[in-house]
Amino acid sequence: MNLPKDTAVWFEIPVSNLTNAREFYQNVLQVTMIEQEMGSGTVMIFPVEDMQTGVSGNLYEGKPGNNNGPTIHLSAPTPLEDTLERVVAAGGEIISEEVIIPGGRFVYCKDHDGNSIGLFNRN
């Protein structure tokens, strides 16, 4: 059996207001989202080092998950504690204590729309 290189290849996070969501994720992750027109409308793409080989995703205006959908884990660009301060400052919510796993540690949070995200730091 041939196994895929990655389990996840792309993700999408539905948001009620694309501008507000872009500001939230840019502030928390310290990146500049890439605005792009897709077949269904405007999306904001999470930048990665190499868009051809890296795994990324986008924000789109749609019905938010309100914590009823999957949790997307995003790489924290700085120490986890600093990233969590930015979550709160940007209007998000921290909903768990730190979880330590063999590869690193993460904390569950919610964005403005109630979407569940994990913010992850590798060891």
N, C-alpha and C positions, 0 to 999 in steps of 0.2 A: 504494500500500500504506500502511495506517495503522500507524505504529509505536507500541508502548506507551510510556507516560510513563516507566516504570521497568522494568528487566529483572527485578529481584527485588521481590517484594511481601511476602513473609513468610519467616521461616526458623524451623526448630526444631532444637534441640540435644538429643540423647538423653543422659541421665545416669543413673548407677546409684543415686545418692542425691540426691534433690531438695533436701534441706536443706543438705547439704555444697556442692552446686553453687551454690545461691543465695548462700551465704556467699562462695564464691570469686569469682563474677562481681560481687557487690556490692562486695567489697573492691577488686578490680582496676579496675572501671569507676566506682567512687564513686557508685553509684546505689542506690535502693531498688527492688528487684524488686516487681512487682505480682502478688500471688497471686490466681488466678482458677480457678474450676471450669469445665472444658470438658466436652464430651461424653465424652471418654476418661478424665477424672480431673482432678486438680489440676495446673496449670502455673504457672510463674513467667515473667511477661512483662517484657521489657526496656522500660523507660519511654522515651518519646520526647516531644519538645515538643508534637506534635499527633498523637494516635493516629488521627485521621481521614485525614490526608494523609502522615504520615511512614511510613517503612519500619521495621518492627521484627520481633521474633520472640519465641520462648519456649523455656524449658527444660521438659523432660518426662521422667518416669521411663520408661526404655526401654533397649534394647540400645545401649550407647555405640559410637561409630564405631571406636575404637581406631586412628585415623588411616587408616581404609579408606574414608572418605567424603569429602565436599567440605570445603573450608576456608571458614569464615565469617570475614569481615573486619569487625571492630568498631572503632568510633571511639574512640580513646584520649582520655579527658577532660582529660588534662594532658600536658606534654611526654612524649614516648615513653619517655625514660629513667626518669622517675618511675613511669610505668605499669608498666614492666618490673620495677622493684624490687618493686612490689606483687604481680606474678605470682609471683615467687620466694617472697615472704613468705607468700603464700596457698597455697603448695604446688604451684604449676604449674611448667612447664618451658619455658625459652626454647630453641628448636631451630634458630634461624638467626641470621645476622648481619643487620644493618639492610639493607633493600632500598630503594633510592631510585628512584622513578618520577616522571614529569612532574607528577603531582598532589600528591605528598607522599612519605612514607616509611612503611615498616611492618616488623614483625618477626613471624615465625612462632613460635607458642607451642603448648603443649598444656595442657589442663585436667586435673583429677584422673582423668578417665576416658580420657584419651588423645585426646580430640577436638581436631582441628587448628583453631586460630583464628589470625587475623592481627590484630595491633593496629596501627591506622593513624592517622597524623597528617597532616593536609593542610598544604600549604605555607603 
